[in-house]
Amino acid sequence: MRPLNARIRLDNLRHNYQTLKAVHGGRLLAVVKANAYGHGAVRCAHALADLADGFAVATLDEAVELRESGIGQPIVLLEGVFEAEEYAVVDKYRLWPAVCSQWQLEALIAHDWQQPVDVWLKMDSGMHRAGFFPHHYAAAFTALKQCRNVGKIVKFSHFACADEPENGMTEMQLEAFDLACEDLPGEESLANSAAILNVPEARRDWGRAGIALYGISPFGGVDERLKPVMRLTTRIFGERVLQPHSPVGYGATFYTSKSTRIGLIACGYADGYPRRASTNSPVAVEGIRSRVIGRVSMDMMMVELDAAQDGLGCEVELWGDTVNANEVADAAGTIAYELLCNVKRAKFTYSE
Ligand SMILES: *Cc1c(COP(=O)(O)O)cnc(C)c1O
């Protein structure tokens, strides 16, 4: 069997949830959209079932999958519905839809609800992606309040720059949100992972933890409070020594400067490893840090081995404990979110 393995440490997931909830206070949604950032939504949700106050997903299918697997907690649809007909499914499965735009609001009010629906009403406090402008927010709130089918309304918004501590955007968004909510009662939710960890004023009734739940710092680098959940490993299945001045891989983008031992490993961009990373992207061979050399190919890539290192059959960590996913993301000019979501063709195993 091809030796690409994604080990998912559910005990670390639980640790991270508890840590983030303690930092935030109040209640905390575990954000498990995009198959729990590539970790497996059903397995992760069940591992958190006795801890989590609720879950959040991006699509109706993701929510239904969780409900049908036996998840009974609140499930928030972060973007709401994509067509009015979906409200029938929201109703049937007792989901909490976000309402981010006027058509979603009107369709919700027009829907023939079988039971009251709790709604997350989104404000665009400055990110300018989704939500009601602050000056339209009270009207949307009032329209929902007057609808007899609407139960609780949670006021919420999302930050554009919470992962940049020096960026003044977050303070501006907080101010816009609080001003527009001044006379509106009810619960609030503002903080994603970065704000949970770094913006005390953003900690309200509900936090929404994604990336940090999976043990990855939203600020880059390593946060010692968090434990990485995924460990992606493979093995060396080919080994050779190259002469000095030998090109390596597609495009001959890398030349050895000295006699170099290289290992061939089973992982490539079709598995989700970022091709942009290539030469110098960090790996760990049996726990010892080394690097990728040459371009990442579709199914394979090459790593440098020093003279003392074992070769054939050795385990290579792509990310996990020795190599943080943020380092690989840096090498690839992207963010760890993207790397985690993209993992495919690996064998997933789960430990409690
Ligand atoms: C994805 C998402 C989150 C989680 O963000 P992280 O940075 O991963 O913690 C929170 N809120 C909303 C609205 C989201 O879409």
The ligand as an ORCA input file, in Angstrom:
! r2SCAN-3c Opt
* xyz 0 1
  C     -14.394     29.735      8.573
  C     -15.021     30.720      9.487
  C     -14.613     30.821     10.820
  C     -13.411     30.087     11.360
  O     -12.254     30.831     11.059
  P     -10.808     30.405     11.597
  O      -9.926     31.495     11.171
  O     -10.481     29.115     10.909
  O     -10.934     30.228     13.053
  C     -15.295     31.681     11.651
  N     -16.333     32.410     11.196
  C     -16.755     32.350      9.922
  C     -17.891     33.185      9.482
  C     -16.109     31.514      9.016
  O     -16.514     31.467      7.747
*
